[in-house]
Amino acid sequence: MLALYPLALRIRFGNEMADVFRQQIRDAWQLDRFPGVAQVWSCAAEELILVALPARLNPGMLRIGAISLISTLAVFYFVLWGVTPPIHK
């Protein structure tokens, strides 16, 4: 999983992160066996999704995605506005 973190973060904290994970797995196994280990993996997966993967995104790609989303919403709005009959009171 460390490979999914940005290189600079892995270089600086990779060994410590791996050691902490090993300790958490060992302690969880001793205390609660499979449910404990599953909880540690769940937390690790959550961090991977919320921290590691967004940090790996190229800012340029993120900008392109945001522009694409905004332009799609704008086109949808104007198409919907163009085909909706006017409301007369």
PDB file of N, CA, C and O in Angstrom, chain B, residues numbered from 101:
ATOM      1  N   MET B 101       0.808  -1.189   0.000  1.00  0.00           N
ATOM      2  CA  MET B 101       0.000   0.000   0.000  1.00  0.00           C
ATOM      3  C   MET B 101       0.855   1.258   0.000  1.00  0.00           C
ATOM      4  O   MET B 101       0.421   2.301  -0.488  1.00  0.00           O
ATOM      5  N   LEU B 102       2.034   1.175   0.527  1.00  0.00           N
ATOM      6  CA  LEU B 102       2.895   2.362   0.572  1.00  0.00           C
ATOM      7  C   LEU B 102       3.203   2.885  -0.822  1.00  0.00           C
ATOM      8  O   LEU B 102       3.432   4.082  -0.998  1.00  0.00           O
ATOM      9  N   ALA B 103       3.210   2.012  -1.802  1.00  0.00           N
ATOM     10  CA  ALA B 103       3.511   2.432  -3.168  1.00  0.00           C
ATOM     11  C   ALA B 103       2.483   3.435  -3.696  1.00  0.00           C
ATOM     12  O   ALA B 103       2.768   4.161  -4.648  1.00  0.00           O
ATOM     13  N   LEU B 104       1.311   3.484  -3.100  1.00  0.00           N
ATOM     14  CA  LEU B 104       0.276   4.405  -3.550  1.00  0.00           C
ATOM     15  C   LEU B 104       0.428   5.805  -2.963  1.00  0.00           C
ATOM     16  O   LEU B 104      -0.238   6.738  -3.409  1.00  0.00           O
ATOM     17  N   TYR B 105       1.289   5.957  -1.979  1.00  0.00           N
ATOM     18  CA  TYR B 105       1.553   7.273  -1.401  1.00  0.00           C
ATOM     19  C   TYR B 105       2.559   8.008  -2.271  1.00  0.00           C
ATOM     20  O   TYR B 105       3.344   7.365  -2.968  1.00  0.00           O
ATOM     21  N   PRO B 106       2.558   9.334  -2.252  1.00  0.00           N
ATOM     22  CA  PRO B 106       3.555  10.087  -3.033  1.00  0.00           C
ATOM     23  C   PRO B 106       4.985   9.725  -2.605  1.00  0.00           C
ATOM     24  O   PRO B 106       5.239   9.402  -1.445  1.00  0.00           O
ATOM     25  N   LEU B 107       5.888   9.787  -3.549  1.00  0.00           N
ATOM     26  CA  LEU B 107       7.279   9.390  -3.323  1.00  0.00           C
ATOM     27  C   LEU B 107       7.915  10.147  -2.166  1.00  0.00           C
ATOM     28  O   LEU B 107       8.588   9.541  -1.332  1.00  0.00           O
ATOM     29  N   ALA B 108       7.716  11.448  -2.102  1.00  0.00           N
ATOM     30  CA  ALA B 108       8.343  12.239  -1.035  1.00  0.00           C
ATOM     31  C   ALA B 108       7.882  11.775   0.344  1.00  0.00           C
ATOM     32  O   ALA B 108       8.675  11.724   1.284  1.00  0.00           O
ATOM     33  N   LEU B 109       6.619  11.442   0.460  1.00  0.00           N
ATOM     34  CA  LEU B 109       6.079  10.960   1.731  1.00  0.00           C
ATOM     35  C   LEU B 109       6.653   9.590   2.087  1.00  0.00           C
ATOM     36  O   LEU B 109       6.986   9.323   3.242  1.00  0.00           O
ATOM     37  N   ARG B 110       6.761   8.730   1.078  1.00  0.00           N
ATOM     38  CA  ARG B 110       7.336   7.390   1.319  1.00  0.00           C
ATOM     39  C   ARG B 110       8.782   7.473   1.743  1.00  0.00           C
ATOM     40  O   ARG B 110       9.214   6.744   2.635  1.00  0.00           O
ATOM     41  N   ILE B 111       9.542   8.361   1.107  1.00  0.00           N
ATOM     42  CA  ILE B 111      10.958   8.496   1.452  1.00  0.00           C
ATOM     43  C   ILE B 111      11.101   8.976   2.895  1.00  0.00           C
ATOM     44  O   ILE B 111      11.936   8.479   3.650  1.00  0.00           O
ATOM     45  N   ARG B 112      10.276   9.947   3.259  1.00  0.00           N
ATOM     46  CA  ARG B 112      10.413  10.542   4.589  1.00  0.00           C
ATOM     47  C   ARG B 112       9.820   9.670   5.700  1.00  0.00           C
ATOM     48  O   ARG B 112      10.412   9.556   6.774  1.00  0.00           O
ATOM     49  N   PHE B 113       8.657   9.053   5.454  1.00  0.00           N
ATOM     50  CA  PHE B 113       7.947   8.355   6.524  1.00  0.00           C
ATOM     51  C   PHE B 113       7.654   6.883   6.246  1.00  0.00           C
ATOM     52  O   PHE B 113       7.025   6.222   7.072  1.00  0.00           O
ATOM     53  N   GLY B 114       8.087   6.361   5.117  1.00  0.00           N
ATOM     54  CA  GLY B 114       7.728   5.000   4.721  1.00  0.00           C
ATOM     55  C   GLY B 114       8.085   3.935   5.742  1.00  0.00           C
ATOM     56  O   GLY B 114       7.257   3.081   6.057  1.00  0.00           O
ATOM     57  N   ASN B 115       9.306   3.971   6.264  1.00  0.00           N
ATOM     58  CA  ASN B 115       9.714   2.950   7.241  1.00  0.00           C
ATOM     59  C   ASN B 115       8.883   3.022   8.514  1.00  0.00           C
ATOM     60  O   ASN B 115       8.472   1.997   9.056  1.00  0.00           O
ATOM     61  N   GLU B 116       8.641   4.234   8.982  1.00  0.00           N
ATOM     62  CA  GLU B 116       7.832   4.395  10.194  1.00  0.00           C
ATOM     63  C   GLU B 116       6.392   3.944   9.968  1.00  0.00           C
ATOM     64  O   GLU B 116       5.790   3.316  10.839  1.00  0.00           O
ATOM     65  N   MET B 117       5.844   4.264   8.805  1.00  0.00           N
ATOM     66  CA  MET B 117       4.477   3.857   8.496  1.00  0.00           C
ATOM     67  C   MET B 117       4.360   2.337   8.463  1.00  0.00           C
ATOM     68  O   MET B 117       3.401   1.772   8.988  1.00  0.00           O
ATOM     69  N   ALA B 118       5.333   1.682   7.848  1.00  0.00           N
ATOM     70  CA  ALA B 118       5.320   0.218   7.787  1.00  0.00           C
ATOM     71  C   ALA B 118       5.461  -0.385   9.182  1.00  0.00           C
ATOM     72  O   ALA B 118       4.786  -1.362   9.508  1.00  0.00           O
ATOM     73  N   ASP B 119       6.329   0.190  10.002  1.00  0.00           N
ATOM     74  CA  ASP B 119       6.508  -0.319  11.374  1.00  0.00           C
ATOM     75  C   ASP B 119       5.237  -0.163  12.202  1.00  0.00           C
ATOM     76  O   ASP B 119       4.848  -1.083  12.921  1.00  0.00           O
ATOM     77  N   VAL B 120       4.595   0.986  12.104  1.00  0.00           N
ATOM     78  CA  VAL B 120       3.357   1.224  12.864  1.00  0.00           C
ATOM     79  C   VAL B 120       2.273   0.255  12.406  1.00  0.00           C
ATOM     80  O   VAL B 120       1.541  -0.298  13.227  1.00  0.00           O
ATOM     81  N   PHE B 121       2.173   0.051  11.102  1.00  0.00           N
ATOM     82  CA  PHE B 121       1.168  -0.875  10.585  1.00  0.00           C
ATOM     83  C   PHE B 121       1.411  -2.298  11.107  1.00  0.00           C
ATOM     84  O   PHE B 121       0.482  -2.981  11.537  1.00  0.00           O
ATOM     85  N   ARG B 122       2.667  -2.728  11.061  1.00  0.00           N
ATOM     86  CA  ARG B 122       3.012  -4.061  11.581  1.00  0.00           C
ATOM     87  C   ARG B 122       2.627  -4.189  13.057  1.00  0.00           C
ATOM     88  O   ARG B 122       2.047  -5.191  13.473  1.00  0.00           O
ATOM     89  N   GLN B 123       2.958  -3.162  13.838  1.00  0.00           N
ATOM     90  CA  GLN B 123       2.627  -3.185  15.271  1.00  0.00           C
ATOM     91  C   GLN B 123       1.116  -3.216  15.486  1.00  0.00           C
ATOM     92  O   GLN B 123       0.623  -3.945  16.347  1.00  0.00           O
ATOM     93  N   GLN B 124       0.392  -2.436  14.714  1.00  0.00           N
ATOM     94  CA  GLN B 124      -1.067  -2.419  14.852  1.00  0.00           C
ATOM     95  C   GLN B 124      -1.667  -3.781  14.513  1.00  0.00           C
ATOM     96  O   GLN B 124      -2.573  -4.253  15.202  1.00  0.00           O
ATOM     97  N   ILE B 125      -1.164  -4.411  13.456  1.00  0.00           N
ATOM     98  CA  ILE B 125      -1.660  -5.739  13.080  1.00  0.00           C
ATOM     99  C   ILE B 125      -1.337  -6.749  14.176  1.00  0.00           C
ATOM    100  O   ILE B 125      -2.190  -7.548  14.562  1.00  0.00           O
ATOM    101  N   ARG B 126      -0.111  -6.711  14.671  1.00  0.00           N
ATOM    102  CA  ARG B 126       0.292  -7.649  15.733  1.00  0.00           C
ATOM    103  C   ARG B 126      -0.569  -7.460  16.984  1.00  0.00           C
ATOM    104  O   ARG B 126      -1.069  -8.433  17.550  1.00  0.00           O
ATOM    105  N   ASP B 127      -0.739  -6.214  17.412  1.00  0.00           N
ATOM    106  CA  ASP B 127      -1.540  -5.947  18.611  1.00  0.00           C
ATOM    107  C   ASP B 127      -3.010  -6.328  18.409  1.00  0.00           C
ATOM    108  O   ASP B 127      -3.639  -6.893  19.304  1.00  0.00           O
ATOM    109  N   ALA B 128      -3.548  -6.014  17.232  1.00  0.00           N
ATOM    110  CA  ALA B 128      -4.940  -6.353  16.952  1.00  0.00           C
ATOM    111  C   ALA B 128      -5.145  -7.865  16.969  1.00  0.00           C
ATOM    112  O   ALA B 128      -6.165  -8.352  17.456  1.00  0.00           O
ATOM    113  N   TRP B 129      -4.162  -8.614  16.433  1.00  0.00           N
ATOM    114  CA  TRP B 129      -4.264 -10.076  16.426  1.00  0.00           C
ATOM    115  C   TRP B 129      -4.247 -10.622  17.856  1.00  0.00           C
ATOM    116  O   TRP B 129      -5.025 -11.512  18.200  1.00  0.00           O
ATOM    117  N   GLN B 130      -3.369 -10.088  18.665  1.00  0.00           N
ATOM    118  CA  GLN B 130      -3.275 -10.563  20.052  1.00  0.00           C
ATOM    119  C   GLN B 130      -4.531 -10.239  20.855  1.00  0.00           C
ATOM    120  O   GLN B 130      -4.939 -11.027  21.708  1.00  0.00           O
ATOM    121  N   LEU B 131      -5.143  -9.098  20.593  1.00  0.00           N
ATOM    122  CA  LEU B 131      -6.307  -8.681  21.367  1.00  0.00           C
ATOM    123  C   LEU B 131      -7.627  -9.251  20.859  1.00  0.00           C
ATOM    124  O   LEU B 131      -8.484  -9.649  21.647  1.00  0.00           O
ATOM    125  N   ASP B 132      -7.785  -9.288  19.537  1.00  0.00           N
ATOM    126  CA  ASP B 132      -9.119  -9.608  19.010  1.00  0.00           C
ATOM    127  C   ASP B 132      -9.098 -10.515  17.781  1.00  0.00           C
ATOM    128  O   ASP B 132     -10.131 -10.692  17.135  1.00  0.00           O
ATOM    129  N   ARG B 133      -7.978 -11.074  17.458  1.00  0.00           N
ATOM    130  CA  ARG B 133      -7.822 -11.968  16.295  1.00  0.00           C
ATOM    131  C   ARG B 133      -8.329 -11.325  15.003  1.00  0.00           C
ATOM    132  O   ARG B 133      -7.987 -10.181  14.704  1.00  0.00           O
ATOM    133  N   PHE B 134      -9.144 -12.056  14.237  1.00  0.00           N
ATOM    134  CA  PHE B 134      -9.569 -11.583  12.917  1.00  0.00           C
ATOM    135  C   PHE B 134     -10.366 -10.275  12.947  1.00  0.00           C
ATOM    136  O   PHE B 134     -10.119  -9.409  12.108  1.00  0.00           O
ATOM    137  N   PRO B 135     -11.309 -10.094  13.875  1.00  0.00           N
ATOM    138  CA  PRO B 135     -12.020  -8.806  13.889  1.00  0.00           C
ATOM    139  C   PRO B 135     -11.077  -7.611  14.115  1.00  0.00           C
ATOM    140  O   PRO B 135     -11.257  -6.552  13.514  1.00  0.00           O
ATOM    141  N   GLY B 136     -10.098  -7.785  14.962  1.00  0.00           N
ATOM    142  CA  GLY B 136      -9.150  -6.713  15.211  1.00  0.00           C
ATOM    143  C   GLY B 136      -8.301  -6.399  13.996  1.00  0.00           C
ATOM    144  O   GLY B 136      -8.081  -5.234  13.664  1.00  0.00           O
ATOM    145  N   VAL B 137      -7.830  -7.434  13.339  1.00  0.00           N
ATOM    146  CA  VAL B 137      -7.024  -7.252  12.122  1.00  0.00           C
ATOM    147  C   VAL B 137      -7.875  -6.609  11.030  1.00  0.00           C
ATOM    148  O   VAL B 137      -7.395  -5.749  10.292  1.00  0.00           O
ATOM    149  N   ALA B 138      -9.130  -7.022  10.927  1.00  0.00           N
ATOM    150  CA  ALA B 138     -10.033  -6.425   9.933  1.00  0.00           C
ATOM    151  C   ALA B 138     -10.225  -4.939  10.207  1.00  0.00           C
ATOM    152  O   ALA B 138     -10.303  -4.140   9.274  1.00  0.00           O
ATOM    153  N   GLN B 139     -10.301  -4.570  11.462  1.00  0.00           N
ATOM    154  CA  GLN B 139     -10.458  -3.150  11.820  1.00  0.00           C
ATOM    155  C   GLN B 139      -9.222  -2.345  11.418  1.00  0.00           C
ATOM    156  O   GLN B 139      -9.344  -1.227  10.916  1.00  0.00           O
ATOM    157  N   VAL B 140      -8.050  -2.904  11.635  1.00  0.00           N
ATOM    158  CA  VAL B 140      -6.815  -2.206  11.243  1.00  0.00           C
ATOM    159  C   VAL B 140      -6.776  -2.034   9.728  1.00  0.00           C
ATOM    160  O   VAL B 140      -6.446  -0.957   9.232  1.00  0.00           O
ATOM    161  N   TRP B 141      -7.116  -3.102   8.987  1.00  0.00           N
ATOM    162  CA  TRP B 141      -7.131  -3.015   7.532  1.00  0.00           C
ATOM    163  C   TRP B 141      -8.175  -2.012   7.051  1.00  0.00           C
ATOM    164  O   TRP B 141      -7.950  -1.296   6.075  1.00  0.00           O
ATOM    165  N   SER B 142      -9.315  -1.962   7.735  1.00  0.00           N
ATOM    166  CA  SER B 142     -10.362  -1.010   7.373  1.00  0.00           C
ATOM    167  C   SER B 142      -9.859   0.422   7.516  1.00  0.00           C
ATOM    168  O   SER B 142     -10.073   1.253   6.633  1.00  0.00           O
ATOM    169  N   CYS B 143      -9.198   0.702   8.615  1.00  0.00           N
ATOM    170  CA  CYS B 143      -8.629   2.047   8.827  1.00  0.00           C
ATOM    171  C   CYS B 143      -7.560   2.357   7.788  1.00  0.00           C
ATOM    172  O   CYS B 143      -7.486   3.479   7.285  1.00  0.00           O
ATOM    173  N   ALA B 144      -6.732   1.370   7.464  1.00  0.00           N
ATOM    174  CA  ALA B 144      -5.674   1.575   6.468  1.00  0.00           C
ATOM    175  C   ALA B 144      -6.279   1.848   5.090  1.00  0.00           C
ATOM    176  O   ALA B 144      -5.798   2.712   4.358  1.00  0.00           O
ATOM    177  N   ALA B 145      -7.329   1.113   4.744  1.00  0.00           N
ATOM    178  CA  ALA B 145      -7.983   1.316   3.451  1.00  0.00           C
ATOM    179  C   ALA B 145      -8.633   2.692   3.385  1.00  0.00           C
ATOM    180  O   ALA B 145      -8.576   3.359   2.352  1.00  0.00           O
ATOM    181  N   GLU B 146      -9.246   3.113   4.475  1.00  0.00           N
ATOM    182  CA  GLU B 146      -9.864   4.437   4.520  1.00  0.00           C
ATOM    183  C   GLU B 146      -8.810   5.529   4.324  1.00  0.00           C
ATOM    184  O   GLU B 146      -9.028   6.474   3.565  1.00  0.00           O
ATOM    185  N   GLU B 147      -7.686   5.402   4.995  1.00  0.00           N
ATOM    186  CA  GLU B 147      -6.618   6.391   4.836  1.00  0.00           C
ATOM    187  C   GLU B 147      -6.081   6.376   3.414  1.00  0.00           C
ATOM    188  O   GLU B 147      -5.766   7.424   2.850  1.00  0.00           O
ATOM    189  N   LEU B 148      -5.980   5.204   2.847  1.00  0.00           N
ATOM    190  CA  LEU B 148      -5.501   5.083   1.475  1.00  0.00           C
ATOM    191  C   LEU B 148      -6.414   5.854   0.521  1.00  0.00           C
ATOM    192  O   LEU B 148      -5.941   6.572  -0.361  1.00  0.00           O
ATOM    193  N   ILE B 149      -7.716   5.698   0.706  1.00  0.00           N
ATOM    194  CA  ILE B 149      -8.682   6.351  -0.175  1.00  0.00           C
ATOM    195  C   ILE B 149      -8.746   7.856   0.083  1.00  0.00           C
ATOM    196  O   ILE B 149      -8.847   8.642  -0.859  1.00  0.00           O
ATOM    197  N   LEU B 150      -8.688   8.257   1.347  1.00  0.00           N
ATOM    198  CA  LEU B 150      -8.870   9.662   1.685  1.00  0.00           C
ATOM    199  C   LEU B 150      -7.588  10.488   1.653  1.00  0.00           C
ATOM    200  O   LEU B 150      -7.641  11.708   1.503  1.00  0.00           O
ATOM    201  N   VAL B 151      -6.434   9.829   1.793  1.00  0.00           N
ATOM    202  CA  VAL B 151      -5.172  10.576   1.882  1.00  0.00           C
ATOM    203  C   VAL B 151      -4.228  10.241   0.729  1.00  0.00           C
ATOM    204  O   VAL B 151      -3.810  11.132  -0.011  1.00  0.00           O
ATOM    205  N   ALA B 152      -3.893   8.967   0.575  1.00  0.00           N
ATOM    206  CA  ALA B 152      -2.851   8.588  -0.379  1.00  0.00           C
ATOM    207  C   ALA B 152      -3.254   8.831  -1.826  1.00  0.00           C
ATOM    208  O   ALA B 152      -2.504   9.451  -2.580  1.00  0.00           O
ATOM    209  N   LEU B 153      -4.418   8.354  -2.219  1.00  0.00           N
ATOM    210  CA  LEU B 153      -4.803   8.493  -3.624  1.00  0.00           C
ATOM    211  C   LEU B 153      -5.018   9.945  -4.038  1.00  0.00           C
ATOM    212  O   LEU B 153      -4.540  10.339  -5.102  1.00  0.00           O
ATOM    213  N   PRO B 154      -5.726  10.770  -3.235  1.00  0.00           N
ATOM    214  CA  PRO B 154      -5.830  12.176  -3.639  1.00  0.00           C
ATOM    215  C   PRO B 154      -4.469  12.874  -3.705  1.00  0.00           C
ATOM    216  O   PRO B 154      -4.268  13.748  -4.549  1.00  0.00           O
ATOM    217  N   ALA B 155      -3.545  12.506  -2.839  1.00  0.00           N
ATOM    218  CA  ALA B 155      -2.218  13.118  -2.857  1.00  0.00           C
ATOM    219  C   ALA B 155      -1.455  12.738  -4.119  1.00  0.00           C
ATOM    220  O   ALA B 155      -0.576  13.476  -4.565  1.00  0.00           O
ATOM    221  N   ARG B 156      -1.791  11.584  -4.694  1.00  0.00           N
ATOM    222  CA  ARG B 156      -1.114  11.133  -5.912  1.00  0.00           C
ATOM    223  C   ARG B 156      -1.675  11.773  -7.165  1.00  0.00           C
ATOM    224  O   ARG B 156      -1.037  11.745  -8.218  1.00  0.00           O
ATOM    225  N   LEU B 157      -2.856  12.349  -7.064  1.00  0.00           N
ATOM    226  CA  LEU B 157      -3.452  12.961  -8.248  1.00  0.00           C
ATOM    227  C   LEU B 157      -2.587  14.102  -8.739  1.00  0.00           C
ATOM    228  O   LEU B 157      -2.088  14.914  -7.960  1.00  0.00           O
ATOM    229  N   ASN B 158      -2.427  14.143 -10.006  1.00  0.00           N
ATOM    230  CA  ASN B 158      -1.696  15.233 -10.632  1.00  0.00           C
ATOM    231  C   ASN B 158      -2.588  16.470 -10.582  1.00  0.00           C
ATOM    232  O   ASN B 158      -3.733  16.403 -11.029  1.00  0.00           O
ATOM    233  N   PRO B 159      -2.105  17.595 -10.056  1.00  0.00           N
ATOM    234  CA  PRO B 159      -2.948  18.791  -9.986  1.00  0.00           C
ATOM    235  C   PRO B 159      -3.516  19.199 -11.346  1.00  0.00           C
ATOM    236  O   PRO B 159      -4.632  19.711 -11.420  1.00  0.00           O
ATOM    237  N   GLY B 160      -2.770  18.979 -12.402  1.00  0.00           N
ATOM    238  CA  GLY B 160      -3.267  19.294 -13.743  1.00  0.00           C
ATOM    239  C   GLY B 160      -4.455  18.433 -14.114  1.00  0.00           C
ATOM    240  O   GLY B 160      -5.419  18.922 -14.703  1.00  0.00           O
ATOM    241  N   MET B 161      -4.394  17.155 -13.773  1.00  0.00           N
ATOM    242  CA  MET B 161      -5.506  16.258 -14.056  1.00  0.00           C
ATOM    243  C   MET B 161      -6.723  16.640 -13.218  1.00  0.00           C
ATOM    244  O   MET B 161      -7.855  16.559 -13.695  1.00  0.00           O
ATOM    245  N   LEU B 162      -6.501  17.048 -11.994  1.00  0.00           N
ATOM    246  CA  LEU B 162      -7.593  17.468 -11.129  1.00  0.00           C
ATOM    247  C   LEU B 162      -8.267  18.714 -11.709  1.00  0.00           C
ATOM    248  O   LEU B 162      -9.493  18.827 -11.691  1.00  0.00           O
ATOM    249  N   ARG B 163      -7.475  19.631 -12.212  1.00  0.00           N
ATOM    250  CA  ARG B 163      -8.012  20.848 -12.819  1.00  0.00           C
ATOM    251  C   ARG B 163      -8.827  20.509 -14.065  1.00  0.00           C
ATOM    252  O   ARG B 163      -9.897  21.081 -14.275  1.00  0.00           O
ATOM    253  N   ILE B 164      -8.343  19.599 -14.884  1.00  0.00           N
ATOM    254  CA  ILE B 164      -9.067  19.197 -16.089  1.00  0.00           C
ATOM    255  C   ILE B 164     -10.397  18.555 -15.709  1.00  0.00           C
ATOM    256  O   ILE B 164     -11.418  18.814 -16.346  1.00  0.00           O
ATOM    257  N   GLY B 165     -10.385  17.721 -14.675  1.00  0.00           N
ATOM    258  CA  GLY B 165     -11.623  17.090 -14.216  1.00  0.00           C
ATOM    259  C   GLY B 165     -12.627  18.109 -13.724  1.00  0.00           C
ATOM    260  O   GLY B 165     -13.818  17.995 -14.014  1.00  0.00           O
ATOM    261  N   ALA B 166     -12.164  19.105 -12.982  1.00  0.00           N
ATOM    262  CA  ALA B 166     -13.060  20.142 -12.462  1.00  0.00           C
ATOM    263  C   ALA B 166     -13.649  20.964 -13.607  1.00  0.00           C
ATOM    264  O   ALA B 166     -14.841  21.272 -13.602  1.00  0.00           O
ATOM    265  N   ILE B 167     -12.825  21.316 -14.578  1.00  0.00           N
ATOM    266  CA  ILE B 167     -13.312  22.084 -15.729  1.00  0.00           C
ATOM    267  C   ILE B 167     -14.327  21.264 -16.515  1.00  0.00           C
ATOM    268  O   ILE B 167     -15.343  21.790 -16.969  1.00  0.00           O
ATOM    269  N   SER B 168     -14.048  19.988 -16.671  1.00  0.00           N
ATOM    270  CA  SER B 168     -14.973  19.103 -17.382  1.00  0.00           C
ATOM    271  C   SER B 168     -16.313  19.023 -16.665  1.00  0.00           C
ATOM    272  O   SER B 168     -17.365  19.104 -17.299  1.00  0.00           O
ATOM    273  N   LEU B 169     -16.276  18.864 -15.354  1.00  0.00           N
ATOM    274  CA  LEU B 169     -17.509  18.777 -14.576  1.00  0.00           C
ATOM    275  C   LEU B 169     -18.314  20.072 -14.683  1.00  0.00           C
ATOM    276  O   LEU B 169     -19.523  20.036 -14.916  1.00  0.00           O
ATOM    277  N   ILE B 170     -17.657  21.196 -14.517  1.00  0.00           N
ATOM    278  CA  ILE B 170     -18.350  22.494 -14.571  1.00  0.00           C
ATOM    279  C   ILE B 170     -18.942  22.729 -15.958  1.00  0.00           C
ATOM    280  O   ILE B 170     -20.083  23.176 -16.076  1.00  0.00           O
ATOM    281  N   SER B 171     -18.180  22.432 -17.004  1.00  0.00           N
ATOM    282  CA  SER B 171     -18.698  22.661 -18.357  1.00  0.00           C
ATOM    283  C   SER B 171     -19.851  21.709 -18.668  1.00  0.00           C
ATOM    284  O   SER B 171     -20.800  22.101 -19.347  1.00  0.00           O
ATOM    285  N   THR B 172     -19.789  20.481 -18.192  1.00  0.00           N
ATOM    286  CA  THR B 172     -20.891  19.542 -18.404  1.00  0.00           C
ATOM    287  C   THR B 172     -22.154  20.031 -17.715  1.00  0.00           C
ATOM    288  O   THR B 172     -23.240  19.987 -18.292  1.00  0.00           O
ATOM    289  N   LEU B 173     -22.010  20.499 -16.470  1.00  0.00           N
ATOM    290  CA  LEU B 173     -23.169  21.035 -15.759  1.00  0.00           C
ATOM    291  C   LEU B 173     -23.745  22.254 -16.472  1.00  0.00           C
ATOM    292  O   LEU B 173     -24.965  22.398 -16.561  1.00  0.00           O
ATOM    293  N   ALA B 174     -22.882  23.136 -16.982  1.00  0.00           N
ATOM    294  CA  ALA B 174     -23.346  24.324 -17.695  1.00  0.00           C
ATOM    295  C   ALA B 174     -24.100  23.929 -18.966  1.00  0.00           C
ATOM    296  O   ALA B 174     -25.175  24.466 -19.236  1.00  0.00           O
ATOM    297  N   VAL B 175     -23.557  23.007 -19.740  1.00  0.00           N
ATOM    298  CA  VAL B 175     -24.225  22.558 -20.962  1.00  0.00           C
ATOM    299  C   VAL B 175     -25.573  21.922 -20.604  1.00  0.00           C
ATOM    300  O   VAL B 175     -26.577  22.199 -21.259  1.00  0.00           O
ATOM    301  N   PHE B 176     -25.601  21.086 -19.589  1.00  0.00           N
ATOM    302  CA  PHE B 176     -26.846  20.447 -19.160  1.00  0.00           C
ATOM    303  C   PHE B 176     -27.877  21.503 -18.778  1.00  0.00           C
ATOM    304  O   PHE B 176     -29.040  21.401 -19.169  1.00  0.00           O
ATOM    305  N   TYR B 177     -27.469  22.499 -18.030  1.00  0.00           N
ATOM    306  CA  TYR B 177     -28.383  23.566 -17.598  1.00  0.00           C
ATOM    307  C   TYR B 177     -28.961  24.292 -18.805  1.00  0.00           C
ATOM    308  O   TYR B 177     -30.171  24.506 -18.872  1.00  0.00           O
ATOM    309  N   PHE B 178     -28.112  24.676 -19.762  1.00  0.00           N
ATOM    310  CA  PHE B 178     -28.596  25.438 -20.914  1.00  0.00           C
ATOM    311  C   PHE B 178     -29.447  24.582 -21.842  1.00  0.00           C
ATOM    312  O   PHE B 178     -30.399  25.088 -22.435  1.00  0.00           O
ATOM    313  N   VAL B 179     -29.134  23.315 -21.981  1.00  0.00           N
ATOM    314  CA  VAL B 179     -29.979  22.423 -22.783  1.00  0.00           C
ATOM    315  C   VAL B 179     -31.332  22.262 -22.106  1.00  0.00           C
ATOM    316  O   VAL B 179     -32.370  22.357 -22.761  1.00  0.00           O
ATOM    317  N   LEU B 180     -31.327  22.023 -20.812  1.00  0.00           N
ATOM    318  CA  LEU B 180     -32.572  21.878 -20.072  1.00  0.00           C
ATOM    319  C   LEU B 180     -33.382  23.168 -20.135  1.00  0.00           C
ATOM    320  O   LEU B 180     -34.600  23.122 -20.309  1.00  0.00           O
ATOM    321  N   TRP B 181     -32.725  24.315 -19.998  1.00  0.00           N
ATOM    322  CA  TRP B 181     -33.392  25.615 -20.052  1.00  0.00           C
ATOM    323  C   TRP B 181     -33.979  25.850 -21.442  1.00  0.00           C
ATOM    324  O   TRP B 181     -35.049  26.445 -21.575  1.00  0.00           O
ATOM    325  N   GLY B 182     -33.279  25.384 -22.477  1.00  0.00           N
ATOM    326  CA  GLY B 182     -33.737  25.585 -23.848  1.00  0.00           C
ATOM    327  C   GLY B 182     -34.927  24.734 -24.236  1.00  0.00           C
ATOM    328  O   GLY B 182     -35.718  25.139 -25.088  1.00  0.00           O
ATOM    329  N   VAL B 183     -35.078  23.549 -23.625  1.00  0.00           N
ATOM    330  CA  VAL B 183     -36.182  22.661 -23.997  1.00  0.00           C
ATOM    331  C   VAL B 183     -37.362  22.760 -23.042  1.00  0.00           C
ATOM    332  O   VAL B 183     -38.410  22.169 -23.303  1.00  0.00           O
ATOM    333  N   THR B 184     -37.218  23.480 -21.961  1.00  0.00           N
ATOM    334  CA  THR B 184     -38.311  23.637 -21.021  1.00  0.00           C
ATOM    335  C   THR B 184     -39.229  24.753 -21.499  1.00  0.00           C
ATOM    336  O   THR B 184     -38.775  25.875 -21.726  1.00  0.00           O
ATOM    337  N   PRO B 185     -40.534  24.451 -21.654  1.00  0.00           N
ATOM    338  CA  PRO B 185     -41.453  25.515 -22.113  1.00  0.00           C
ATOM    339  C   PRO B 185     -41.587  26.604 -21.049  1.00  0.00           C
ATOM    340  O   PRO B 185     -41.519  26.321 -19.853  1.00  0.00           O
ATOM    341  N   PRO B 186     -41.774  27.831 -21.482  1.00  0.00           N
ATOM    342  CA  PRO B 186     -41.919  28.913 -20.521  1.00  0.00           C
ATOM    343  C   PRO B 186     -43.213  28.759 -19.705  1.00  0.00           C
ATOM    344  O   PRO B 186     -44.211  28.229 -20.195  1.00  0.00           O
ATOM    345  N   ILE B 187     -43.175  29.215 -18.502  1.00  0.00           N
ATOM    346  CA  ILE B 187     -44.338  29.146 -17.635  1.00  0.00           C
ATOM    347  C   ILE B 187     -45.077  30.477 -17.732  1.00  0.00           C
ATOM    348  O   ILE B 187     -44.505  31.537 -17.478  1.00  0.00           O
ATOM    349  N   HIS B 188     -46.354  30.409 -18.103  1.00  0.00           N
ATOM    350  CA  HIS B 188     -47.167  31.621 -18.229  1.00  0.00           C
ATOM    351  C   HIS B 188     -48.115  31.696 -17.056  1.00  0.00           C
ATOM    352  O   HIS B 188     -48.765  30.710 -16.709  1.00  0.00           O
ATOM    353  N   LYS B 189     -48.193  32.836 -16.460  1.00  0.00           N
ATOM    354  CA  LYS B 189     -49.106  33.026 -15.337  1.00  0.00           C
ATOM    355  C   LYS B 189     -50.277  33.881 -15.746  1.00  0.00           C
ATOM    356  O   LYS B 189     -51.157  34.153 -14.930  1.00  0.00           O
TER     357      LYS B 189
END
